[in-house]
Amino acid sequence: VLAELIKKFVSHLSESRTDCYFSTGSYKAMDADVKKENLSSVQQLGVEMTVRYGKYLNLLKEDAENGLCFVLMNCEEFLKQQQRTVVSSLCCLQEHYAGYDWFASSIFLIMSGDKEKTLMFLQQFSCLLVSAFLWIPRLHLSMHLPVTTVEYGIHPVYFCNAHHIEMLLKAELPLVCSAFHMSGFTPSQICLQWITQCFWNYMDWTEICHYIAICIFLGPDYQIYMCISVFRYLQQDILKHTEA
């Protein structure tokens, strides 16, 4: 039900010019016979984890691995059309996105391993503003960002949403904010980890689906409220750890 709901919602928005924040060129999917060996070692490890998790949740079948590799390779090629060339020694500014695409993997699971549905959804989703914040590789070396922003290698999720999380935390949960300052950590570091991984390893699958759906339906600012609500939920534990 969730798969159909977000598919129809995104399809409807992507047909409206006022809702399309990014331009997307035409792209035809590559050959379906994509093997895991074509991916980087980080991606291969991510694929293994995703397939194992998907089978544990009874969402994926035996041949799911090839389907996920197909999605990841095509996403990389599709997004490459909207990237600029930057000469830099920074790991995060190389041609390929350095991490694993947790968002695309989450959508693959939501779509029950249907690679065509997943790819079509991601292509339509990429023209919406919320894709910049939910789908981290979406803005990797993106031509939609100013050159200076790209050259710094800092993702908008960090200097935009994570900044707002810290401002809200100070107002809403001052004790948690103080605890972070005392620890020498910043809440934005933790939030960037959560957001980049789509809350994998932190929340149950149902809650991960709720997080993705809420941000798609209600807007990217709900990513900020979600993090604040997690900090509120963890407040007593955080204060206990600070005292200890």
C-alpha positions in Angstrom: 0.0 0.0 0.0 2.8 2.4 0.9 4.6 1.6 -2.3 1.6 2.5 -4.4 0.8 5.6 -2.4 4.3 7.2 -2.6 4.5 6.1 -6.3 1.2 7.8 -7.2 2.0 10.9 -5.1 5.5 11.4 -6.6 4.2 10.7 -10.1 1.5 13.3 -9.7 4.0 16.0 -8.4 6.6 15.2 -11.1 4.0 16.1 -13.8 3.5 19.6 -12.3 5.9 22.3 -13.3 5.5 24.2 -10.1 6.5 21.2 -8.0 9.5 20.2 -10.2 12.5 21.9 -8.5 15.2 20.2 -10.5 15.3 19.5 -14.3 15.8 15.9 -15.3 17.0 14.8 -18.7 15.9 11.7 -20.5 17.5 8.5 -19.4 17.1 4.9 -20.6 17.9 2.1 -18.3 21.1 0.1 -18.9 21.3 -3.6 -19.7 19.5 -5.6 -17.0 22.4 -8.0 -16.7 24.4 -6.0 -14.2 26.7 -8.0 -11.9 27.8 -7.2 -8.4 31.4 -7.1 -9.5 30.7 -3.9 -11.4 30.1 -2.1 -8.1 32.7 -0.7 -5.6 33.6 -2.8 -2.6 31.5 -0.4 -0.3 28.5 -0.9 -2.6 29.0 -4.7 -2.7 29.0 -4.8 1.0 25.9 -2.6 1.1 24.1 -4.8 -1.4 24.8 -7.9 0.8 23.4 -6.1 3.9 20.4 -4.8 2.1 19.5 -8.2 0.6 20.0 -9.9 3.9 17.8 -7.4 5.7 15.1 -7.6 2.9 15.0 -11.4 3.2 14.7 -11.1 7.0 11.7 -8.8 6.5 10.2 -11.2 3.9 10.3 -8.4 1.2 12.8 -9.9 -1.2 13.2 -13.1 -3.2 16.3 -15.1 -4.0 17.3 -13.2 -7.2 17.0 -9.8 -5.5 20.8 -9.1 -5.5 21.0 -8.6 -9.3 17.9 -6.4 -9.2 19.5 -4.1 -6.6 22.8 -4.0 -8.5 20.8 -2.9 -11.6 19.1 -0.1 -9.6 22.3 1.2 -8.1 24.3 1.2 -11.4 21.4 2.9 -13.2 21.0 5.5 -10.4 24.7 6.3 -10.7 24.6 6.7 -14.5 21.4 8.7 -14.3 22.7 11.1 -11.7 26.0 11.4 -13.6 24.2 13.3 -16.3 23.6 16.2 -13.8 27.1 16.3 -12.3 29.9 18.8 -12.9 33.6 18.1 -13.0 35.6 19.1 -10.0 39.3 18.6 -9.6 40.0 17.9 -5.9 42.0 15.5 -3.7 39.0 15.2 -1.3 37.6 11.6 -1.2 34.1 12.9 -1.2 34.7 14.8 -4.5 35.7 11.9 -6.7 33.6 10.9 -9.6 31.7 8.2 -7.7 29.8 8.9 -4.5 32.0 7.5 -1.7 29.3 6.0 0.4 26.5 3.6 -0.1 23.0 4.6 -1.4 20.8 3.8 1.5 17.8 5.7 0.2 17.7 3.9 -3.1 18.1 0.6 -1.2 15.2 1.6 1.1 12.9 2.3 -1.9 14.0 -1.0 -3.4 12.7 -2.7 -0.3 9.5 -0.7 -0.2 8.9 -1.7 -3.8 9.4 -5.4 -2.7 12.5 -5.7 -5.0 10.8 -4.6 -8.2 13.8 -3.0 -10.0 11.8 -1.3 -12.8 9.3 0.3 -10.3 12.2 1.4 -8.1 14.1 3.0 -10.9 11.0 4.8 -12.4 10.1 6.1 -8.9 13.7 7.4 -8.3 13.8 9.2 -11.7 10.5 11.0 -11.0 11.5 11.6 -7.4 14.8 13.3 -8.4 13.0 16.4 -9.8 11.4 17.2 -6.4 13.1 19.4 -3.8 12.7 16.8 -1.1 15.1 14.5 -3.1 18.0 16.8 -2.2 17.5 16.1 1.5 16.3 12.4 1.6 18.5 11.0 -1.3 22.1 12.0 -0.3 23.8 11.0 -3.5 21.3 13.1 -5.5 23.4 16.2 -5.1 26.8 14.6 -5.3 28.9 17.0 -7.6 25.5 18.4 -8.7 25.3 21.1 -11.3 22.2 22.3 -9.4 24.5 23.6 -6.7 26.8 26.7 -6.9 30.4 25.7 -7.8 31.8 27.0 -4.5 29.4 24.8 -2.6 30.4 21.7 -4.5 34.1 22.4 -4.1 33.7 22.6 -0.3 32.4 19.0 -0.4 29.8 19.7 2.4 26.3 18.4 1.6 23.3 20.8 1.9 21.8 18.4 4.5 24.6 19.4 6.8 24.8 23.2 6.4 21.0 23.5 6.0 18.9 20.9 7.8 21.5 19.9 10.4 22.0 23.6 11.2 18.2 24.0 11.8 18.2 20.9 14.0 20.8 22.5 16.3 18.9 25.8 16.4 15.6 24.0 17.3 17.3 21.7 19.8 18.6 24.8 21.7 15.1 26.1 22.0 13.1 22.9 22.5 15.5 20.7 24.4 18.1 22.9 26.1 19.3 20.1 28.5 20.0 17.8 25.6 21.8 20.6 23.8 24.0 21.2 26.8 24.8 17.5 27.1 26.1 17.5 23.6 28.3 20.5 24.2 29.7 18.9 27.3 30.5 15.7 25.4 32.4 17.6 22.6 30.0 16.1 20.0 27.6 18.2 17.9 24.0 17.0 17.4 24.5 17.7 13.7 27.2 15.0 13.4 24.8 12.4 14.8 21.9 13.6 12.6 24.0 13.5 9.5 24.7 9.8 10.3 21.0 9.1 10.8 19.9 10.9 7.7 22.7 9.5 5.4 21.7 5.9 6.5 18.0 6.6 6.3 17.9 5.7 10.0 19.0 2.1 9.1 20.4 0.4 12.2 18.6 3.0 14.4 14.9 2.4 13.8 12.7 -0.5 12.9 11.7 -1.0 9.3 8.1 0.3 9.9 9.5 3.5 11.4 12.0 3.9 8.5 9.1 3.7 6.1 7.2 6.3 8.1 10.2 8.7 8.1 10.5 8.4 4.2 6.7 8.8 3.7 6.3 11.7 6.1 9.2 13.7 4.4 7.8 12.9 0.9 4.2 13.9 1.7 4.8 16.8 4.1 8.1 18.3 2.9 11.8 18.1 3.7 11.4 20.2 6.9 9.9 17.1 8.5 13.4 15.6 8.4 14.3 18.3 11.0 11.2 17.6 13.2 11.9 13.9 13.0 15.4 14.3 14.4 14.2 16.6 17.1 11.5 14.1 18.1 14.1 11.3 18.3 16.2 13.5 20.6 13.2 14.2 22.8 12.5 10.5 23.0 16.1 9.8 24.0 16.4 12.8 26.4 16.4 10.8 29.6 19.0 8.3 28.3 21.2 11.2 27.0 21.0 13.0 30.4 21.7 9.7 32.2 24.8 9.1 30.1 26.0 12.6 30.6 25.8 12.2 34.4 27.7 8.9 34.2 
